[in-house]
Amino acid sequence: MIIETHAYARAGLLGNPSDGYNGKTISIIVANFGAHISLYETPELKIESPDSDQNVFKNVYELVERIGSLGYYGGDRLIKAAIRKFFQFCSENEIKLDYRNFSIRYNSSIPRQVGLGGSSAIVTATMRALMEFFKVAIPKEILPSLILAAEMDELGINAGLQDRVIQVYEGCVYMDFNREIMHKKNHGIYTALDKNKLPKLYLAYKTSLSKVSSRVLNDIKVRYERGDPEVIETLKRMAGLAEEGKAAIENGDEATLHRLINENFDNRKKIMNISASNQEMIDVARNCGASAKFAGSGGSIIGIYKDDLMLNRLIVTLKKINARVIKPYIV
């Protein structure tokens, strides 16, 4: 029997990156893209790599181009980290596993390194496949923390819980990472919001802006741990935007949500360097009348558009700067 699991891309609607600092966020799932895992029993344990992870190249130009778009690391390390953390969890919780081996492979349609949660999607889908294969039930509220631990503890990836929560819960979720609750329960308070109450959303991304999230976020983490008052206050305000956004969504207040999305990016800009190409996407979208903020840590943006006329304008004008526009499909 072949086990097939998946996890979708995601976009942060409000509050990010405060999720890594006991803040609050709202995220949506983006089912337009996803990571897919196939797992089946075999005599030996084997991780099968897709073509994009193979170390065979036509020439040096292909090698350089692939590193530029995909980075130095493929998905194999994510799968290894997920497997190790899964087995550690089972051992620590005295869960006995059948002595069976398996082969596992992945493929992903999520654009790499543009802030849409591609790495965490691979880990999430792997965890789901392992849970099904070994018949292990991990509580839904605990699973995101385990996924994050696989990335942070095993691979040193600097990240927050937001991506993993929305990829586990899907839909649209408001997350409160209150320090005391996190310390006590090892998870936050996760509240599903009615996706039908969301306004018209667009998402745009540039694959030419590929970057590694840990590098982007490292500086803000250092400043936060140093007690930088500007960073601490700005992150606190971002968390407040998510709280206000929750009320705006529940009340159908599109105008307030539009303002909060713009303010989220403007606050990020106060404490983080924004590349000219990333800023260009924001400026072009806002000049069309839409709101705009990063969907993650750069490379993609999300916001509200008013009508089809504005959406068409977004598609045309963002295409001129090599950015693709889609309407996020939320499941």
VENWO-V425771 format. One record per helix or strand of 2 or more residues. SS is the DSSP state (alpha for helix, beta for strand). FROM is the first residue (numbers start at 1). LEN is the number of residues. If there is no record, write none. Layout:
# VENWO-V425771
ss | from | len
SS | FROM | LEN
SS | FROM | LEN
This chain:
# VENWO-V425771
ss | from | len
beta | 2 | 13
alpha | 18 | 4
beta | 24 | 18
beta | 46 | 3
alpha | 51 | 3
alpha | 60 | 11
alpha | 76 | 17
beta | 102 | 7
alpha | 118 | 17
alpha | 140 | 16
alpha | 162 | 8
beta | 172 | 5
alpha | 179 | 7
beta | 189 | 5
alpha | 195 | 3
beta | 201 | 5
alpha | 207 | 3
alpha | 213 | 13
alpha | 229 | 22
alpha | 254 | 18
alpha | 276 | 12
beta | 293 | 2
beta | 300 | 5
alpha | 308 | 12
beta | 324 | 3
